[in-house]
Amino acid sequence: MLSQNSQNLHLSDKLRFEQNWFFPEKKETIFLYTTFNGDQLIPVLCKLDLNTLDYTQIFPLFQEDYTNLSQSLLNISVSEINKGVITYNTDSKKYLIVYSGLDNNPSNPQPFVLEFVLTDWDSPRLESIKIYKDTTSTQGILTPPLVLNVNANLMLTNIQRGTNFGVQLPI
């Protein structure tokens, strides 16, 4: 049975499991969840210490992080969101959390990507949020893309030095 801690997250139906990341050297597993508040999302990290069986929420813990998350994500209204992905860079000692999805624009939903960079191991803090959103008007593809079979037999004859192999494709 997992021991309780005052910083534990009380799981609810608004919390969605995304992915976990196991650290064998520390015998700890970090879990990424997403909580939804209306059409906004907040990433949540929990840590399971396999030595003590403590299960605690480690992000977000500070009001400043909640405020920065809420303010930064005001321009993103989520209609569809893919599963979140978490990675940890041991050299920079930073977590990277990435989501992709569609916004809630009823006439023309636009794709977006969210990147959250968190610092520190045990008590992560929000370092930055990057939002990539296509704000250009999209047009349908008029012709299907050209698909090349890389396994096809390719025979080149009479090739000389300096031959240009570039191909121009219409889009």
N, C-alpha and C positions, 0 to 999 in steps of 0.2 A: 504494500500500500504506500502511496506517495505521501510524504509528510507535508503538512501545511505550513505556509509562510505568510506573513502579513502582506506581502507584495504579490500574492498569487492572483492570477487572473481568474475570475469566475466565468467559466465558459457559458455562453448563451447561444441561442439560435441565430444571432447576428454575427457570429464568429465563424469564419470558414478556414479550415486547414489548407495550407498550400504545399509546404515542403519542409523537410528537416535536413540538418547538416550535422553529421557525426564527427566529433573530434576525439580520435582514439587516444592521443597522448594525454588528454585531460579527463577522459572518460565522461564526456559531456555531449549532450545532443541539444542543438538549438532548433526550435520549431518556429516556422513562420506561419502566422495566421493573418487573416484580413478581417477587420471589422468594418461594417458599413453603417454609416449614419446618413440615412436618406439616400442621395445619389453620390455621396462622397465616401472615400475609403481611407482607412488608416492601417498601415502595417503594424503588426504586433509580434514581438519576439518573446519566446519563453525558453527557459533553460531547464533541462533535466540533468541533474548531477547524479551519475550512476553510482558514485561512491557513497553518497548520503541519501539518495532518492529524494532530494529536495527538488520541487518543481516550482519555479518562480518566473514571474514576468520580469523581463529585463529591459524592454523598450515598448512603448514610451513610458517613462517614469516621471519625467519632469514637466511641469506646466509649460515651460518655454518650448519644449519639443511639441507638445499638443498644439500650442498656439501657432508655431511655425508650420506645422503640418496643415492645420485648418486654413490658415491664411494663404499658404502657397497653392493649395488645391481648390481655391474658390472658382477658378476658371475652368475646372474639369468637372463636368456632370456626367457620371458614368451611366451608360445604358447597358453595355456589355463589357465584361472584363475577363481576361484569360487568367489562368493560374499564375500566381506570383512565383518568382524564382529568387532564391537566395544563394549567394556565394560569399566566401570569406577569403581575403587575401592576407596570408600570414606575414608577408613582407611589410605591407603598409598597415597591417592590423586594422583593416576596415571591412565592414560588411557592405555588400551591394545587393539591393533588393530591386527587382525590375518587374513591372506590370505592363501589359499592353491591352488595349481595348478600343471601344468606340464611345464617343461622347453621346449626350442625350439630345442632340439637335434633331428635332422631329423631321425637318425638311431635308437635311443633308448630313447624316451622322459622319463625323470625321474620326479617323484613327488617331490614337495617341500612344505614347510610350512614357512611362514614369520611371525615373531612376532615383532611388533613395540611397545616399551614402551615409553610413553610420560609423562612428569611431569608437574605439575602446572595446575590450573583450567582455568584461562582466557587466558593465553598466553603459551600454552604448548610448551615444548622444548623436542627434541629427547634425550632420555636417553640411549636407546640401541636398537639394531636390532639383532634378532636371526634368523639364517637361518638354517633350517633343510632340508637337501637334501640327498636323497639316492644315494650314489655313488657306491654301489655294483652292480655287474651285476645281473640282475633278471632272474629267470628261471620260466617257466610256472608251474602251479600246475598240478601234474601228476594224482592225484586222488581228487575227490571232498571232501570238508570238511565234517566231521561228524556233523550232526545237531541233537541235542537232544530236544525232546519236554518236556519242564519242566512241562507241565500240565498233562502229562500222569500219570496214576495211578501207583504208585511205592509201591510194597509190599516187605518189608524186613522181613525175618524170621531168627531166631536163630542168632541174632546179639549179640556179646559178647563185653565186654569192651576192648578197644584197637584195634577194627576192623579197618583196613585201607580202606578208601573209595576212594583212589586215582585211577585214571584210566589213562593208558598210551595210547595215541592216535598217530597213524602214521601221519606224515605230508608229 
